[in-house]
Amino acid sequence: MLAPPEVLDYVIVHELCHRKEMNHSPRFWSEVAKVIPDYKKHEKWLKTEGTRLMRRMTG
């Protein structure tokens, strides 16, 4: 809940796309991109801010 709304949307779409593709294949990412064309921006945010976010939640 501490992430920006657009990042939360990305996480939800990412997980829902696993219902069609149970992997991280090019077909999987194509499904994600159909809903969130700029998903790489949100993926990058999670990689750079995710650790700090988790520390804040557990700290």
Order of alpha helices (4+ residues) and beta strands (2+ residues): alpha-alpha-alpha
